[in-house]
Amino acid sequence: MSVAGSYIEGATKSITINAYERDPAARRACIAYHGAVCQCCGFDFEKTWGEHGKGFIHVHHIRPLRTLGPDYQIDPVNELVPLCPNCHAMIHRGNEAKPLSVEELRAMMRPSG
């Protein structure tokens, strides 16, 4: 397979999406309880990047937001989980309608090295 050549990027296109509101207080409560460490692989941005990485983490909704309804009151301890961007993407990879659980993804992980 040849990868040489030029590729066109940068064109603009319009898209329409539904954006679901997230409560920043729920995110803060999740991180206050669980910490800013990936609950799947254990990655800690602060340990790797120092002050620049302090507090950086994605927060995953265990139940997809689209299934919750507009007035759902989330429990940030039991329904949100901190994940690094890689684990968060892998949980949603493939079947967006039914994301993997943290436990399912953790079971798929191979030792690094």
Wavefront OBJ file of the C-alpha trace (Angstrom):
o trace
v 0.000 0.000 0.000
v 1.415 3.351 -1.003
v 0.907 6.289 1.338
v 2.848 8.810 -0.738
v 0.937 11.653 -2.288
v -1.021 14.650 -1.197
v -4.322 14.755 0.590
v -6.857 17.558 0.689
v -8.022 18.665 4.132
v -9.483 21.777 5.692
v -12.723 22.200 3.767
v -15.665 23.334 5.858
v -19.040 21.665 6.069
v -22.124 22.352 8.149
v -23.455 19.694 10.488
v -26.359 19.635 12.908
v -26.129 17.755 16.193
v -27.952 17.423 19.477
v -25.758 18.537 22.356
v -26.689 17.290 25.804
v -26.151 19.595 28.753
v -23.726 18.499 31.444
v -23.607 19.935 34.937
v -20.053 21.080 35.779
v -20.842 20.560 39.477
v -21.503 16.851 38.802
v -18.110 16.601 37.076
v -16.387 18.281 40.028
v -18.179 15.974 42.494
v -17.150 12.889 40.486
v -13.499 13.962 40.478
v -13.621 14.982 44.152
v -14.804 11.475 45.036
v -12.869 9.292 42.551
v -9.844 11.508 41.890
v -8.473 12.665 38.532
v -7.056 9.231 37.704
v -8.390 6.918 34.987
v -10.534 4.274 36.665
v -9.781 1.841 33.840
v -6.014 1.990 33.213
v -4.857 4.081 36.189
v -3.270 6.851 34.108
v -2.656 10.044 36.086
v -1.993 13.142 33.972
v -0.429 15.030 36.868
v 2.147 12.267 37.456
v 3.125 12.347 33.779
v 2.761 16.045 32.931
v 3.147 17.755 36.297
v 1.192 20.936 36.939
v 0.115 21.087 33.277
v -1.771 17.788 33.662
v -3.196 18.437 37.129
v -6.938 17.764 37.212
v -7.165 16.784 33.528
v -9.450 13.801 32.997
v -12.575 12.924 31.026
v -15.742 12.057 32.939
v -17.784 9.205 31.444
v -21.523 8.742 31.942
v -22.090 5.056 32.688
v -25.567 5.378 31.166
v -25.481 7.271 27.845
v -26.692 10.864 28.192
v -29.238 10.417 25.409
v -31.074 7.835 27.558
v -31.420 10.025 30.653
v -34.006 12.641 29.724
v -33.889 16.407 30.260
v -34.544 16.509 34.028
v -32.564 13.469 35.163
v -30.675 14.005 38.419
v -27.302 12.276 38.135
v -25.459 10.636 41.020
v -21.842 11.687 40.342
v -20.372 8.965 42.580
v -22.216 5.981 41.083
v -23.132 7.146 37.579
v -20.003 9.032 36.482
v -16.474 7.693 36.236
v -13.152 9.432 35.455
v -11.428 8.012 32.372
v -8.384 9.063 30.362
v -9.245 10.135 26.792
v -7.904 6.857 25.363
v -10.023 4.640 27.607
v -13.023 6.940 27.102
v -12.703 6.633 23.319
v -12.255 2.849 23.513
v -15.366 2.451 25.691
v -17.410 4.198 22.974
v -15.630 2.596 20.004
v -17.754 0.401 17.800
v -21.264 0.271 19.227
v -22.225 3.791 20.317
v -25.689 2.539 21.302
v -24.156 0.200 23.882
v -20.763 1.364 25.140
v -18.533 -1.105 26.949
v -18.455 -1.030 30.725
v -15.243 -0.049 32.500
v -14.922 -3.670 33.630
v -15.329 -5.000 30.063
v -12.678 -2.617 28.728
v -10.310 -3.368 31.608
v -10.634 -7.108 30.823
v -9.589 -6.414 27.209
v -6.438 -4.481 28.150
v -3.088 -6.080 27.484
v 0.017 -5.353 29.527
v 2.106 -2.555 27.992
v 5.705 -3.077 27.093
l 1 2 3 4 5 6 7 8 9 10 11 12 13 14 15 16 17 18 19 20 21 22 23 24 25 26 27 28 29 30 31 32 33 34 35 36 37 38 39 40 41 42 43 44 45 46 47 48 49 50 51 52 53 54 55 56 57 58 59 60 61 62 63 64 65 66 67 68 69 70 71 72 73 74 75 76 77 78 79 80 81 82 83 84 85 86 87 88 89 90 91 92 93 94 95 96 97 98 99 100 101 102 103 104 105 106 107 108 109 110 111 112 113
